[in-house]
Amino acid sequence: MKRRYLVNFDTRKLPERQTDCLIIGGGVAGLFTAWHAARAGAKVIMITKHELTESNSQKAQGGIAAALAADDSPQLHFQDTLTAGAGLCDEEAVQILVNEGREQVKLLLKLGVEFDHDQNGLSMTREGCHSRRRVLHAHGDATGAEIVRALHQQVRADRNIEILESRYAVDLLVEDQCCYGALVLNQVTGQYEVFRSHAVVLATGGAGQLYRHTTNPGVATADGIALAYRAGAEIMDAEFIQFHPTALALANAPSFLISEAVRGEGGLLLDHKGRRFMPEYHELAELAPRDVVARAIHREMVNAASDQVYLDLSPIGRHHIEKRFPNITATCAHYGLDIAKQPIPVAPAAHYMMGGVKINLLGETSIERLYCCGEASCSGVHGANRLASNSLLEGLVFGARIARQIAASGQLPLEQTIHWQQEHLPVLAFADGLELRVKIQQVMSDQVGLTRTAAGLTAAADFFADQSRIKRYAAVHTTQMEVFNMLEAGSLICSAATMRTESRGGHFRLDYPEPVLSWQKHILQKC
């Protein structure tokens, strides 16, 4: 059963706001789009589901990649991105990323981002599948938080930008494949609001909460992908989910990210007997592409009937560990680990969705006046597996491109005569959706996770088909809406994974363990 809207509403009965540019989401992609759009003269409203500081960007540790070193070049960065992407990268998009990305990173410096320096200038590290040390970092392992801090400062100081927190984007308001705004729930007042806008930008982040173990914050419930799909936008490459190889694996701790940069600085992966195993799986060993390392760890865990392997930082040395990774050091110490002496128990965790709302090189979706950037989008720039530290860069590059395109489009008319409504669905009975949320995470982790099979995908598809009965009901609060969106996105991922009868990048099937040349193509899904 298909459904168009999550809730019962009538726009004629709701308060309205108007703006030039409505941005949904407050991570780096949304912030940078807002800043550029405002500088071009647009009036911007940015809405966030919770506080502006709660996003995947805020949690990004390792850094942001840019070919700034004397021994580096955009062409080398381009080639490394293609290598990681396992044959599915859009090469034009990657050229844009690596060339324009350098200039956007230089702009961050002008905006006050305090990247770390050493005696040679900007301090850069090397991460998995990078051929050069090109990853800039801040405060050791708090790069995302530092970039977000600087952009927050710029955005909050701009009179053309209004930030509205605790606003949940329920659905897009679309007529004849043209987006005119969004239906939004004010979570403070409980009132639905209508935002009409010349342009709408989705920057809602990823889908990590679909899985039992994830490095993502609680807000990453695939909202943008689900509401874009319901509105008729195309979704591309949904099957490709990146599992970060090394998340903290302690029974009493969350899946805290242990940055790729730890391995870039010399950290080694060990099995339960203390044996180093990555050289057996790939010539780059610990610096192999993330999908390779994650699957190797998974295999070692299965072979040992264990819930973790170990990341040994002792080769790095205490002084450098504490200077380079203060956040990781402090977090592990909180759980009783002295990481200069004790190896860190780690396991793969859902980290990043390569697929998302299909966009072109200008950030435009298949719906007129609807744009998308950051993790919610899919331009093909990451292919089947994202290169480490390219995600923040993508948010900058395509956020800036979207702002330029909105400015170039001029003031499109705001449609005042169109109204939208859905008033006849019965209200959903379950209290908050927590039990169903846990079940979704169980199904996705067990059947549509790091490894997949036809039998598991069929079981997952049956689960999603059975749960489709709740589409007959209207949601009444955000926890229910999140569950609806998680069901929508989970079904899309499962369906695409079932169709792709091969293994490539972040999609690995035990029954089809090799890549197939005829599958060097994208899967598109549309409601």
QUIVENKA-V345879 format. One record per pair of residues at least 4 apart in sequence whose C-alpha atoms are under 7 Angstrom apart, sorted by the first residue. I is the first residue (numbers start at 0). J is the second residue. D is the distance in Angstrom with one decimal. If there is no record, write none. Layout:
BEGIN
I	J	D
I	J	D
END
This chain:
BEGIN
0	467	6.5
0	470	7.0
2	470	6.4
3	229	5.5
3	230	6.8
4	170	6.4
5	169	6.9
5	473	5.7
5	474	5.8
5	480	6.8
6	473	4.7
6	474	5.3
6	475	6.6
7	421	4.8
7	422	4.5
7	423	6.8
7	424	6.7
7	473	6.2
8	420	5.3
8	421	5.3
8	422	5.7
9	13	7.0
9	419	6.0
9	420	4.2
9	421	6.5
10	193	6.7
10	418	5.8
10	419	5.6
10	420	6.2
11	418	6.5
13	191	6.6
13	192	5.8
13	193	6.6
14	192	5.4
14	193	6.2
15	192	6.0
15	193	4.6
15	194	5.8
16	193	6.3
16	194	4.8
16	195	6.2
17	194	5.8
17	195	4.8
17	196	5.7
18	42	5.9
18	43	6.3
18	44	6.7
18	195	6.5
18	196	4.9
18	197	6.9
19	41	5.7
19	42	5.2
19	43	6.1
19	196	5.3
19	197	4.9
19	198	6.4
20	41	6.7
20	42	6.3
20	43	4.8
20	44	6.4
20	196	5.7
20	197	6.0
20	198	4.9
20	199	5.9
21	43	6.0
21	44	5.0
21	45	5.9
21	196	6.0
21	198	6.3
21	199	4.8
21	200	6.2
22	29	6.4
22	44	6.2
22	45	4.6
22	46	6.3
22	199	5.9
22	200	4.7
22	201	6.2
22	202	6.9
23	45	6.0
23	46	5.2
23	47	6.3
23	200	6.1
23	201	5.1
23	202	5.6
23	203	6.1
24	29	5.7
24	45	7.0
24	46	6.1
24	47	5.0
24	201	6.7
24	202	4.7
24	203	4.5
25	29	5.1
25	30	5.8
25	47	5.8
25	51	5.5
25	54	6.9
26	30	6.0
26	54	5.5
26	55	6.9
26	56	5.3
27	31	5.9
27	56	5.9
27	147	6.2
27	391	6.8
27	394	6.1
27	395	6.9
28	32	6.1
28	202	6.1
28	372	6.1
28	373	5.2
28	394	4.0
28	395	5.8
28	398	5.4
29	33	6.1
29	202	5.2
29	398	6.9
30	34	6.2
30	150	6.3
30	154	7.0
31	35	6.2
31	395	6.1
31	398	5.8
31	399	6.7
32	36	5.9
32	398	4.3
32	399	5.6
32	401	6.8
32	402	5.6
33	37	6.0
33	43	6.5
34	38	6.2
34	154	5.9
35	39	6.4
35	399	6.0
35	402	5.7
36	40	6.6
36	41	5.5
36	402	4.7
37	41	4.8
37	42	6.2
37	43	6.4
37	159	5.6
37	160	6.6
39	406	6.4
41	159	6.8
42	159	4.9
42	160	6.2
43	159	6.0
43	160	4.7
43	161	6.2
44	160	5.8
44	161	4.8
44	162	6.0
45	161	6.2
45	162	4.9
45	163	6.1
46	162	6.0
46	163	4.8
46	164	5.7
46	166	5.8
47	51	6.1
47	163	6.5
47	164	4.9
47	165	5.9
47	166	5.6
47	167	6.8
48	164	6.4
48	165	4.9
48	166	5.0
48	167	4.8
49	53	6.7
49	164	5.8
49	165	4.5
50	164	5.6
50	165	6.5
51	164	6.5
52	57	6.5
53	57	6.6
54	216	6.6
55	59	6.4
55	204	6.9
55	215	5.9
55	216	6.5
56	143	5.1
57	143	4.8
57	144	4.4
57	147	6.3
58	143	5.9
58	144	6.5
59	141	6.8
59	142	6.2
59	143	4.5
60	140	4.6
60	141	4.8
60	142	5.3
60	143	6.1
60	258	6.1
61	136	6.3
61	140	5.7
61	142	6.5
61	258	5.4
61	259	6.4
61	260	5.6
61	388	6.8
62	134	5.6
62	135	5.3
62	136	4.5
62	142	5.3
62	388	5.6
63	134	5.3
63	135	5.4
63	136	6.7
63	388	4.8
63	389	6.3
63	391	6.0
63	392	6.1
64	133	5.5
64	134	4.3
64	135	6.2
64	388	5.3
64	389	5.8
64	392	6.8
65	97	6.9
65	100	6.5
65	101	5.4
65	133	5.6
65	134	6.5
66	71	5.5
66	72	5.2
66	73	5.5
66	76	6.5
66	101	6.5
66	133	5.7
67	71	6.6
67	101	6.9
67	133	6.8
68	133	6.7
71	75	6.6
71	131	6.5
72	76	6.5
73	77	5.9
73	97	5.3
73	98	5.8
74	78	6.2
75	79	6.2
76	80	6.2
76	97	6.4
77	81	6.3
77	93	6.2
77	94	6.3
77	97	6.2
78	82	6.2
79	83	6.3
79	128	6.3
79	129	5.8
79	130	6.8
80	84	6.1
80	386	5.5
81	85	6.7
81	86	6.8
81	88	6.0
83	128	6.5
83	288	5.8
83	384	5.8
83	385	6.4
83	386	5.5
84	88	5.6
84	381	5.6
84	382	4.3
84	383	4.9
84	384	4.6
84	385	6.1
84	504	6.7
85	382	6.6
85	383	5.8
85	384	6.7
85	503	6.4
85	504	5.7
86	382	6.8
86	519	6.5
87	382	4.2
87	383	5.7
87	519	6.3
87	520	6.7
88	379	5.1
88	380	5.3
88	381	5.7
88	382	3.8
89	93	6.3
89	379	4.8
89	380	5.5
89	382	6.9
90	94	6.2
91	95	6.4
92	96	6.2
92	360	6.4
92	378	6.8
92	379	6.8
92	380	5.3
93	97	6.2
93	380	5.2
94	98	6.0
95	99	5.6
96	100	5.3
96	393	6.4
96	396	6.3
97	101	6.6
99	103	6.4
99	396	6.4
100	104	6.1
100	392	6.0
100	396	5.7
101	105	6.4
102	106	6.2
103	107	6.4
103	395	6.5
103	396	6.7
104	108	6.7
105	109	6.7
106	110	6.2
107	111	6.5
107	112	5.6
108	112	5.1
108	113	7.0
110	149	6.7
111	149	6.0
112	145	6.4
112	146	5.8
112	149	5.6
113	137	6.3
114	135	6.7
114	136	5.6
114	137	4.4
115	121	6.2
115	122	5.5
115	136	5.9
115	137	5.0
115	138	6.3
116	120	5.2
116	121	4.3
116	122	4.5
117	121	6.2
117	122	5.3
122	135	6.3
123	132	5.5
123	133	5.3
123	134	5.0
123	135	4.8
123	136	6.9
124	132	4.7
124	133	6.0
124	134	5.1
124	135	6.7
124	260	6.9
124	263	6.8
125	129	6.2
125	131	6.1
125	132	4.1
125	133	6.2
125	134	6.1
125	260	6.8
125	263	5.1
126	259	5.9
126	260	5.5
126	263	4.8
126	286	6.4
126	387	6.5
127	259	6.8
127	263	6.9
127	286	3.9
127	287	5.3
127	288	5.5
127	289	6.8
127	387	6.4
128	286	5.9
128	287	5.4
128	288	5.2
128	386	7.0
134	388	6.9
136	140	6.7
136	142	5.2
137	141	5.7
137	142	4.4
137	145	6.4
138	142	6.7
139	322	6.4
139	323	4.3
139	324	5.1
139	325	6.3
140	323	6.6
140	324	5.2
140	325	6.7
140	326	6.2
141	145	6.4
142	146	6.3
143	147	6.1
144	148	6.0
145	149	6.4
146	150	6.2
147	151	5.9
148	152	6.3
149	153	6.5
150	154	6.0
151	155	5.9
152	156	6.3
153	157	6.5
154	160	6.6
165	185	6.4
165	186	5.4
165	187	6.7
166	183	6.3
166	184	5.6
166	185	4.8
166	186	5.9
167	183	5.5
167	184	5.0
167	185	6.6
167	186	7.0
168	181	6.7
168	182	6.2
168	183	4.5
168	184	6.4
169	182	5.6
169	183	5.3
169	184	6.6
170	181	5.8
170	182	5.3
170	226	5.5
171	178	7.0
171	180	6.1
171	181	4.3
171	182	6.2
171	226	6.6
171	230	6.3
172	178	5.9
172	179	5.7
172	180	5.2
172	181	5.1
172	182	6.7
173	177	5.4
173	178	4.3
173	179	5.9
173	230	6.6
174	178	6.6
176	366	5.2
176	367	6.2
177	366	5.5
177	367	4.5
177	368	6.2
178	366	6.6
178	367	6.1
178	368	5.5
178	369	5.8
179	195	5.6
179	196	5.7
179	197	6.6
179	414	6.9
180	194	5.3
180	195	4.3
180	196	5.1
180	199	6.3
181	193	6.1
181	194	5.4
181	195	6.7
182	191	6.9
182	192	6.0
182	193	4.9
182	194	6.5
183	191	5.6
183	192	5.1
183	193	6.2
184	189	6.6
184	190	5.9
184	191	4.5
184	192	6.1
185	189	5.4
185	190	5.4
185	191	6.1
185	192	7.0
196	413	6.7
197	368	7.0
197	410	6.8
197	411	5.8
197	412	6.9
197	413	6.1
198	368	5.0
198	369	6.1
199	368	6.4
199	369	5.0
199	370	6.1
200	369	6.0
200	370	4.6
200	371	5.3
201	223	6.3
201	370	6.1
201	371	4.5
201	372	6.4
202	371	6.0
202	372	5.4
202	373	5.9
202	375	6.2
203	222	6.8
203	223	5.3
203	375	5.9
204	219	6.3
204	373	6.5
204	374	4.9
204	375	4.9
205	219	5.3
205	220	6.9
205	221	5.5
205	351	6.5
205	352	6.1
205	374	5.4
205	375	5.5
206	219	5.0
206	220	4.9
206	221	4.3
206	352	6.7
207	213	5.5
207	215	5.4
207	219	5.7
207	220	6.7
207	349	5.6
207	350	6.0
207	351	6.8
208	213	6.6
208	215	6.9
208	217	6.5
208	219	5.6
208	220	5.3
209	220	6.7
209	439	6.5
209	440	5.0
209	443	6.5
209	485	6.3
209	489	7.0
210	349	6.5
210	440	4.4
210	441	7.0
210	443	5.9
210	444	5.3
211	440	4.9
211	441	6.2
211	444	6.1
212	254	6.1
212	348	5.1
212	349	6.2
213	254	5.9
213	348	4.7
213	349	4.5
213	350	5.9
214	254	5.5
214	255	5.8
214	256	5.7
214	348	6.3
214	349	6.4
214	350	5.5
215	219	6.3
215	350	6.3
220	481	6.1
220	484	6.9
220	485	5.9
221	225	6.2
221	484	6.3
221	485	6.1
221	488	6.3
222	226	6.1
222	481	6.8
222	484	5.6
223	227	6.0
223	375	6.3
224	228	6.1
224	355	6.1
224	356	5.9
224	375	6.2
224	488	6.8
225	229	6.2
225	484	5.2
225	487	5.8
225	488	5.7
226	230	6.2
227	231	6.4
227	232	5.3
228	232	5.1
228	233	6.6
228	234	6.8
228	525	6.4
228	526	6.0
229	526	6.3
231	525	6.2
231	526	5.5
232	356	7.0
232	364	6.7
232	365	5.5
232	366	5.9
232	525	6.3
233	356	6.1
233	357	5.6
233	365	6.2
233	523	6.4
233	524	5.7
233	525	4.9
234	355	5.5
234	356	4.6
234	357	5.2
234	523	5.6
234	524	5.1
234	525	6.3
235	354	5.5
235	355	5.6
235	356	6.2
235	357	5.3
235	377	6.4
235	521	6.7
235	522	5.7
235	523	4.7
235	524	6.5
236	353	6.9
236	354	4.2
236	355	6.7
236	521	6.0
236	522	5.5
236	523	6.9
237	354	4.4
237	355	6.0
237	491	6.5
237	492	4.9
237	495	6.2
238	354	6.9
238	492	4.8
238	493	6.9
238	495	5.2
238	496	4.9
238	506	6.3
239	352	6.3
239	353	5.5
239	354	6.0
239	383	5.8
239	505	4.7
239	506	5.2
240	351	6.0
240	352	4.7
240	353	6.1
240	505	5.1
240	506	6.8
241	290	6.8
241	349	6.2
241	350	5.7
241	351	5.0
241	352	6.0
241	384	6.6
241	505	5.1
242	290	7.0
242	293	6.5
242	347	5.7
242	348	5.1
242	349	4.3
242	350	5.2
242	351	6.9
242	449	6.8
243	289	6.5
243	293	6.5
243	347	5.3
243	348	5.4
243	349	6.2
243	350	5.4
244	289	6.4
244	292	6.0
244	293	4.2
244	346	6.2
244	347	4.2
244	348	6.8
245	256	6.6
245	257	5.5
245	345	5.1
245	346	5.3
245	347	5.4
246	254	5.2
246	255	5.4
246	256	4.5
246	257	5.3
246	345	5.2
246	346	5.4
246	347	5.9
246	348	6.0
247	254	5.2
247	255	5.1
247	256	6.3
247	257	6.5
247	344	6.1
247	345	4.7
247	346	6.6
248	254	6.4
248	307	6.3
248	344	5.3
248	345	4.7
248	346	5.7
249	344	6.9
254	348	6.9
257	327	6.8
259	263	6.4
260	264	6.1
261	265	6.6
261	266	5.5
262	266	4.2
262	267	6.4
262	285	6.2
262	286	6.8
263	286	6.7
264	315	6.6
265	314	6.3
265	315	5.8
266	310	6.4
266	311	5.5
266	312	4.6
266	314	6.6
266	315	6.7
267	275	6.9
267	285	6.7
267	310	5.6
267	311	5.1
267	312	6.7
268	275	5.7
268	276	6.8
268	277	6.8
268	285	6.9
268	309	5.7
268	310	4.6
268	311	6.3
269	273	5.1
269	274	5.0
269	275	4.4
269	276	6.2
269	308	6.1
269	309	5.0
269	310	6.2
270	274	5.3
270	275	6.5
270	276	6.8
270	299	6.9
270	308	5.1
270	309	6.2
271	308	6.1
277	281	6.5
277	284	4.6
277	285	5.8
278	282	6.1
278	284	4.5
280	284	6.9
280	295	6.8
281	287	6.3
283	287	4.8
285	292	6.9
287	291	6.3
287	292	6.2
288	292	6.4
289	293	6.0
290	294	6.2
290	384	6.9
290	504	5.9
290	505	5.7
291	295	6.2
292	296	6.2
293	297	6.2
293	347	5.8
294	298	6.1
295	299	6.3
296	300	6.1
296	308	6.8
297	301	6.2
298	302	6.1
299	303	6.1
300	304	5.8
300	305	4.9
300	306	6.1
300	307	6.0
300	308	6.6
301	305	6.5
307	344	5.8
307	345	5.3
307	346	5.1
308	344	5.7
308	345	5.5
308	346	6.4
309	342	5.6
309	343	5.3
309	344	4.5
309	345	5.7
310	342	5.2
310	343	5.0
310	344	6.4
310	345	6.7
311	342	4.4
311	343	6.5
312	338	6.5
312	339	6.0
312	342	6.5
313	339	5.3
313	340	6.2
315	319	6.5
315	320	6.4
316	320	6.1
316	339	6.6
317	321	6.1
317	339	5.2
318	322	6.2
319	323	5.7
320	324	5.5
321	325	5.1
321	328	6.3
324	328	6.0
325	329	6.1
326	330	6.1
327	331	6.0
328	332	6.1
328	338	6.6
329	333	6.2
330	334	6.8
331	335	6.4
331	336	5.1
332	336	4.8
332	337	5.8
336	341	6.4
337	341	5.6
338	342	6.0
338	343	6.5
352	374	6.6
353	377	6.8
353	381	6.2
353	383	6.6
353	384	6.6
353	385	6.6
354	376	6.9
354	377	5.2
355	375	5.1
355	376	4.6
355	377	4.7
356	364	7.0
356	371	6.9
356	375	6.2
356	376	4.5
356	377	5.4
357	364	5.8
357	376	6.0
357	377	4.8
357	378	6.1
358	362	5.1
358	363	5.1
358	364	4.5
358	371	6.8
358	376	6.5
358	377	5.9
358	378	5.2
359	363	5.5
359	364	6.7
359	378	6.0
360	378	6.9
361	400	5.7
361	401	5.8
361	404	6.6
362	370	5.4
362	371	5.7
362	372	6.4
362	397	6.2
362	400	6.9
362	401	5.4
363	369	6.3
363	370	4.6
363	371	6.7
364	369	5.9
364	370	5.4
364	371	6.7
371	375	6.9
371	376	5.4
372	376	5.1
372	394	6.2
372	397	6.0
372	398	6.1
373	393	6.3
373	394	4.5
381	385	4.6
381	386	6.9
383	503	6.4
383	504	4.6
383	505	5.8
384	504	4.8
384	505	5.4
389	393	6.1
390	394	6.5
391	395	6.5
392	396	6.2
393	397	6.0
394	398	5.6
395	399	6.1
396	400	6.3
397	401	6.0
398	402	6.4
399	403	6.3
400	404	6.2
401	405	6.1
402	406	6.3
403	407	6.1
404	408	6.1
405	409	6.8
424	471	6.5
424	472	5.4
424	473	5.6
425	472	5.1
425	473	6.0
426	472	5.4
426	473	4.8
426	474	6.2
426	475	6.9
427	472	5.1
427	473	5.6
427	474	5.6
431	478	5.7
431	479	5.9
432	436	6.0
432	478	6.2
432	479	5.4
432	482	6.4
433	437	6.3
434	438	6.4
435	439	6.2
436	440	6.4
436	482	5.9
437	441	6.2
438	442	6.2
439	443	6.1
440	444	5.9
441	445	6.0
442	446	5.7
442	459	6.2
443	447	4.7
443	448	5.9
444	448	4.7
446	451	6.0
446	455	4.6
446	456	5.8
446	459	6.2
447	451	5.7
447	456	6.4
447	493	6.3
449	507	6.7
450	507	5.2
450	508	5.7
450	509	6.5
451	455	6.5
451	456	6.9
451	507	6.1
451	508	4.5
451	509	6.0
452	456	6.1
452	508	5.4
452	509	5.7
452	510	5.8
453	457	6.0
453	497	6.8
454	458	6.3
455	459	6.2
456	460	6.0
456	493	6.3
456	497	6.2
457	461	6.2
458	462	6.3
459	463	6.3
459	493	7.0
460	464	6.1
460	490	6.9
460	493	6.5
461	465	6.1
462	466	6.2
463	467	6.2
463	486	6.8
463	490	6.0
474	479	5.7
474	480	5.9
475	479	6.9
476	480	6.4
477	481	6.0
478	482	6.4
479	483	6.3
480	484	6.2
481	485	6.1
482	486	6.1
483	487	6.3
484	488	6.1
485	489	5.8
486	490	6.0
487	491	6.4
488	492	6.3
489	493	6.1
490	494	6.0
491	495	6.2
492	496	6.1
493	497	6.1
494	498	6.4
495	499	6.3
495	522	6.7
500	511	6.0
501	508	6.5
501	511	4.8
501	512	6.3
501	513	5.8
501	514	5.2
501	515	5.9
502	506	5.6
502	507	4.4
502	508	5.5
502	511	6.1
502	512	5.2
502	513	5.1
502	514	4.9
503	507	6.2
503	514	5.5
507	512	6.5
508	512	5.4
END
